[in-house]
């Protein structure tokens, strides 16, 4: 990770120096856009590291992706079944909250809004019970 930051610093310094010597506003805009891309890339790397180093966040992201891929294949049944399985497997409140929301969305998208409401109320009850 140390070398990553060093590389970013060197590249940023290079572009910053060239930006100061840019002969035209087009060159200046070009270098500025490269710096903005690099900054965005750094934020992505940083957030990916943050997620992957936290098993709770990683699990939520993995669950989200799996249900998303089912939905992209128009396989809402397996998306819903998978999310219900996740509710049965975990007691972790953060993961359960995320699953309740995803499952509610899937139920609503398949024309089952009343089931979605009931499910979200169940999640809310869990949260209120855990808070007391």
C-alpha positions as a Markdown table, in Angstrom:
| # | Residue | x | y | z |
|---|---|---|---|---|
| 1 | Unk | 0.0 | 0.0 | 0.0 |
| 2 | Unk | 2.9 | 2.3 | 0.7 |
| 3 | Unk | 4.1 | 2.0 | -2.9 |
| 4 | Unk | 0.6 | 2.7 | -4.2 |
| 5 | Unk | 0.6 | 6.1 | -2.4 |
| 6 | Unk | 4.1 | 6.8 | -3.5 |
| 7 | Unk | 3.1 | 6.1 | -7.1 |
| 8 | Unk | 0.1 | 8.3 | -6.9 |
| 9 | Unk | 2.3 | 11.1 | -5.4 |
| 10 | Unk | 4.9 | 10.8 | -8.2 |
| 11 | Unk | 2.3 | 10.7 | -11.0 |
| 12 | Unk | 0.4 | 13.6 | -9.5 |
| 13 | Unk | 3.6 | 15.6 | -9.2 |
| 14 | Unk | 4.4 | 14.9 | -12.8 |
| 15 | Unk | 1.0 | 16.1 | -14.0 |
| 16 | Unk | 1.0 | 19.0 | -11.7 |
| 17 | Unk | 4.4 | 20.2 | -13.0 |
| 18 | Unk | 3.3 | 19.8 | -16.6 |
| 19 | Unk | 0.0 | 21.6 | -15.9 |
| 20 | Unk | 2.0 | 24.6 | -14.7 |
| 21 | Unk | 3.9 | 24.6 | -18.0 |
| 22 | Unk | 0.9 | 24.0 | -20.2 |
| 23 | Unk | 1.0 | 26.1 | -23.3 |
| 24 | Unk | -2.7 | 26.3 | -23.9 |
| 25 | Unk | -6.0 | 26.1 | -22.0 |
| 26 | Unk | -6.6 | 22.8 | -23.9 |
| 27 | Unk | -3.5 | 21.3 | -22.4 |
| 28 | Unk | -4.4 | 22.6 | -19.0 |
| 29 | Unk | -7.9 | 21.0 | -19.3 |
| 30 | Unk | -6.4 | 17.8 | -20.4 |
| 31 | Unk | -4.0 | 17.5 | -17.4 |
| 32 | Unk | -6.8 | 18.6 | -15.1 |
| 33 | Unk | -9.1 | 15.9 | -16.4 |
| 34 | Unk | -6.3 | 13.3 | -15.9 |
| 35 | Unk | -5.9 | 14.4 | -12.3 |
| 36 | Unk | -9.7 | 14.2 | -11.7 |
| 37 | Unk | -9.7 | 10.6 | -13.1 |
| 38 | Unk | -6.8 | 9.7 | -10.9 |
| 39 | Unk | -8.5 | 11.1 | -7.9 |
| 40 | Unk | -11.7 | 9.1 | -8.7 |
| 41 | Unk | -9.6 | 6.0 | -9.1 |
| 42 | Unk | -8.0 | 6.6 | -5.8 |
| 43 | Unk | -11.4 | 7.0 | -4.1 |
| 44 | Unk | -12.6 | 3.7 | -5.7 |
| 45 | Unk | -9.4 | 1.9 | -4.5 |
| 46 | Unk | -9.9 | 3.3 | -1.0 |
| 47 | Unk | -13.6 | 2.4 | -0.7 |
| 48 | Unk | -12.9 | -1.1 | -2.1 |
| 49 | Unk | -10.2 | -1.6 | 0.5 |
| 50 | Unk | -12.6 | -0.3 | 3.2 |
| 51 | Unk | -15.3 | -2.8 | 2.1 |
| 52 | Unk | -13.1 | -5.8 | 1.6 |
| 53 | Unk | -11.4 | -5.3 | 5.0 |
| 54 | Unk | -14.8 | -5.4 | 6.8 |
| 55 | Unk | -16.5 | -8.8 | 6.6 |
| 56 | Unk | -19.9 | -7.3 | 7.3 |
| 57 | Unk | -19.7 | -4.8 | 4.5 |
| 58 | Unk | -18.2 | -7.4 | 2.2 |
| 59 | Unk | -21.1 | -9.8 | 2.9 |
| 60 | Unk | -23.7 | -7.1 | 2.2 |
| 61 | Unk | -22.0 | -6.2 | -1.1 |
| 62 | Unk | -21.7 | -9.9 | -2.1 |
| 63 | Unk | -25.4 | -10.5 | -1.3 |
| 64 | Unk | -26.4 | -7.4 | -3.2 |
| 65 | Unk | -24.4 | -8.5 | -6.3 |
| 66 | Unk | -25.8 | -12.1 | -6.3 |
| 67 | Unk | -29.4 | -10.8 | -6.1 |
| 68 | Unk | -28.6 | -8.2 | -8.8 |
| 69 | Unk | -27.2 | -10.9 | -11.1 |
| 70 | Unk | -30.3 | -13.0 | -10.6 |
| 71 | Unk | -32.4 | -10.0 | -11.5 |
| 72 | Unk | -30.4 | -9.2 | -14.6 |
| 73 | Unk | -31.2 | -12.7 | -15.8 |
| 74 | Unk | -34.9 | -12.0 | -15.0 |
| 75 | Unk | -34.7 | -14.7 | -12.4 |
| 76 | Unk | -36.6 | -13.0 | -9.6 |
| 77 | Unk | -37.6 | -16.3 | -8.0 |
| 78 | Unk | -34.0 | -17.3 | -7.3 |
| 79 | Unk | -33.2 | -13.7 | -6.2 |
| 80 | Unk | -36.0 | -13.8 | -3.7 |
| 81 | Unk | -35.2 | -17.4 | -2.6 |
| 82 | Unk | -31.6 | -16.4 | -2.1 |
| 83 | Unk | -32.4 | -13.4 | 0.0 |
| 84 | Unk | -34.8 | -15.4 | 2.2 |
| 85 | Unk | -32.1 | -17.9 | 2.7 |
| 86 | Unk | -29.7 | -15.1 | 3.8 |
| 87 | Unk | -32.3 | -14.0 | 6.4 |
| 88 | Unk | -32.4 | -17.6 | 7.7 |
| 89 | Unk | -28.6 | -17.9 | 7.8 |
| 90 | Unk | -27.6 | -14.7 | 9.6 |
| 91 | Unk | -28.4 | -13.0 | 12.9 |
| 92 | Unk | -26.2 | -10.0 | 12.1 |
| 93 | Unk | -28.4 | -6.9 | 12.3 |
| 94 | Unk | -26.6 | -4.9 | 9.6 |
| 95 | Unk | -26.7 | -7.7 | 7.1 |
| 96 | Unk | -30.4 | -8.5 | 8.0 |
| 97 | Unk | -31.3 | -4.9 | 7.5 |
| 98 | Unk | -29.7 | -4.8 | 4.0 |
| 99 | Unk | -31.3 | -8.1 | 3.1 |
| 100 | Unk | -34.8 | -6.9 | 4.2 |
| 101 | Unk | -34.4 | -3.9 | 2.0 |
| 102 | Unk | -33.2 | -5.9 | -1.0 |
| 103 | Unk | -35.9 | -8.5 | -0.5 |
| 104 | Unk | -38.6 | -5.8 | -0.1 |
| 105 | Unk | -37.5 | -4.3 | -3.4 |
| 106 | Unk | -37.6 | -7.6 | -5.2 |
| 107 | Unk | -41.1 | -8.4 | -3.9 |
| 108 | Unk | -42.4 | -5.0 | -4.9 |
| 109 | Unk | -40.8 | -5.4 | -8.4 |
| 110 | Unk | -42.6 | -8.7 | -8.8 |
| 111 | Unk | -46.0 | -7.2 | -8.1 |
| 112 | Unk | -46.1 | -8.2 | -4.4 |
| 113 | Unk | -46.1 | -4.9 | -2.6 |
| 114 | Unk | -48.2 | -6.2 | 0.4 |
| 115 | Unk | -45.6 | -8.9 | 1.0 |
| 116 | Unk | -42.9 | -6.3 | 0.8 |
| 117 | Unk | -44.7 | -4.1 | 3.3 |
| 118 | Unk | -45.2 | -7.0 | 5.7 |
| 119 | Unk | -41.5 | -8.0 | 5.4 |
| 120 | Unk | -40.3 | -4.5 | 6.0 |
| 121 | Unk | -42.5 | -4.2 | 9.1 |
| 122 | Unk | -40.9 | -7.5 | 10.3 |
| 123 | Unk | -37.5 | -5.9 | 9.8 |
| 124 | Unk | -38.6 | -2.8 | 11.6 |
| 125 | Unk | -39.9 | -4.8 | 14.5 |
| 126 | Unk | -36.6 | -6.6 | 14.8 |
| 127 | Unk | -34.8 | -3.2 | 14.9 |
| 128 | Unk | -37.1 | -1.8 | 17.5 |
| 129 | Unk | -36.8 | -4.9 | 19.6 |
| 130 | Unk | -33.0 | -4.8 | 19.4 |
| 131 | Unk | -33.0 | -1.2 | 20.4 |
| 132 | Unk | -34.9 | -1.6 | 23.6 |
